[in-house]
Amino acid sequence: MYRICLISTLLLVLVLPDKATAQTDHGFQFVRIQFGDAVDSSDGEGWRRRWGAHWSHDWPVAERNLHLALDRTTDIHVEGDPIVLRLSDEEIFEYPMLYICEPGYWMMEEEEVENLRDYLNRGGFVLFDDFGSESEWIQLVEEMKRAFPDLEPRELPNNHPIWSIFYDIDPVEAPALVKGRGYFTKYDDAYIGYFDKNGRLMALACYNQDLGDGWEWPDRNFEEASTISFQMGVNFLIYALTH
């Protein structure tokens, strides 16, 4: 393992003057994307909200714990609470990574399609998490096709640098937290990416996996699932910040 210090300019790569202004604190904040009907996010813990809106599952405990893990295990400067935005918010261009929970129920408005396309083309990274079954996978693919009709998702090879950029992770041995039946059957969980024309990984879908559960419930740590979930979260974030 090595320690990494990310300079503030990495947080500015998504910003163009006519769209957004840079973060003034130069610190990292986790951004969860809200979709569908509005749900009051003023209070409530992840367990109490589990049967609420799909986008809010594990919120806000999961990301608070991830912020804590980043602060304790890396030199990434974390400042401010995790936040919730919609893809229609111009503020998304201020942040290097967006998190979408339960993409099997994700649907975009036309404005959101355009913003997502611009966000990813400018260098942003989207993490999809907490879904399984073929129908949920198809829903994600269909929504992504609206933004990138010519891009086809590809399963990440086990030697992709995202698995070793900070922690050394074996994705095959990682325990799956969603025991679904779906399109990918080689092992329980699969990690499928969308790449731009230069080969940069723009979006990563954690299929038959639920990192948010691992972040929310570290004390349960079933089969070391929470440990792997935090390690994956750190790796994905560092990759997003440096590519």
Secondary structure in CASP SS format (residue, H / E / C, confidence):
PFRMAT SS
TARGET T0000
AUTHOR 0000-0000-0000
METHOD secondary structure of the structure
MODEL  1
M C 1.00
Y C 1.00
R C 1.00
I C 1.00
C C 1.00
L C 1.00
I C 1.00
S H 1.00
T H 1.00
L H 1.00
L H 1.00
L H 1.00
V C 1.00
L C 1.00
V C 1.00
L C 1.00
P C 1.00
D C 1.00
K C 1.00
A C 1.00
T C 1.00
A C 1.00
Q C 1.00
T C 1.00
D C 1.00
H C 1.00
G C 1.00
F E 1.00
Q C 1.00
F C 1.00
V E 1.00
R E 1.00
I E 1.00
Q C 1.00
F C 1.00
G C 1.00
D C 1.00
A C 1.00
V C 1.00
D C 1.00
S C 1.00
S C 1.00
D C 1.00
G C 1.00
E C 1.00
G C 1.00
W C 1.00
R C 1.00
R C 1.00
R C 1.00
W C 1.00
G C 1.00
A C 1.00
H H 1.00
W H 1.00
S H 1.00
H C 1.00
D C 1.00
W C 1.00
P C 1.00
V H 1.00
A H 1.00
E H 1.00
R H 1.00
N H 1.00
L H 1.00
H H 1.00
L H 1.00
A H 1.00
L H 1.00
D H 1.00
R H 1.00
T H 1.00
T C 1.00
D C 1.00
I C 1.00
H C 1.00
V E 1.00
E C 1.00
G C 1.00
D C 1.00
P C 1.00
I E 1.00
V E 1.00
L E 1.00
R C 1.00
L C 1.00
S C 1.00
D C 1.00
E H 1.00
E H 1.00
I H 1.00
F H 1.00
E H 1.00
Y C 1.00
P C 1.00
M E 1.00
L E 1.00
Y E 1.00
I E 1.00
C E 1.00
E C 1.00
P H 1.00
G H 1.00
Y H 1.00
W C 1.00
M C 1.00
M C 1.00
E C 1.00
E H 1.00
E H 1.00
E H 1.00
V H 1.00
E H 1.00
N H 1.00
L H 1.00
R H 1.00
D H 1.00
Y H 1.00
L H 1.00
N H 1.00
R C 1.00
G C 1.00
G C 1.00
F E 1.00
V E 1.00
L E 1.00
F E 1.00
D E 1.00
D E 1.00
F E 1.00
G C 1.00
S C 1.00
E H 1.00
S H 1.00
E H 1.00
W H 1.00
I H 1.00
Q H 1.00
L H 1.00
V H 1.00
E H 1.00
E H 1.00
M H 1.00
K H 1.00
R H 1.00
A H 1.00
F C 1.00
P C 1.00
D C 1.00
L C 1.00
E C 1.00
P C 1.00
R E 1.00
E E 1.00
L C 1.00
P C 1.00
N C 1.00
N C 1.00
H C 1.00
P H 1.00
I H 1.00
W H 1.00
S C 1.00
I C 1.00
F C 1.00
Y C 1.00
D C 1.00
I C 1.00
D C 1.00
P C 1.00
V C 1.00
E C 1.00
A C 1.00
P C 1.00
A C 1.00
L C 1.00
V C 1.00
K C 1.00
G C 1.00
R C 1.00
G C 1.00
Y C 1.00
F C 1.00
T C 1.00
K C 1.00
Y C 1.00
D C 1.00
D C 1.00
A E 1.00
Y E 1.00
I E 1.00
G E 1.00
Y E 1.00
F E 1.00
D C 1.00
K C 1.00
N C 1.00
G C 1.00
R C 1.00
L E 1.00
M E 1.00
A E 1.00
L E 1.00
A E 1.00
C E 1.00
Y E 1.00
N C 1.00
Q E 1.00
D C 1.00
L H 1.00
G H 1.00
D H 1.00
G H 1.00
W H 1.00
E H 1.00
W C 1.00
P C 1.00
D C 1.00
R C 1.00
N C 1.00
F H 1.00
E H 1.00
E H 1.00
A H 1.00
S H 1.00
T H 1.00
I H 1.00
S H 1.00
F H 1.00
Q H 1.00
M H 1.00
G H 1.00
V H 1.00
N H 1.00
F H 1.00
L H 1.00
I H 1.00
Y H 1.00
A H 1.00
L H 1.00
T H 1.00
H C 1.00
END
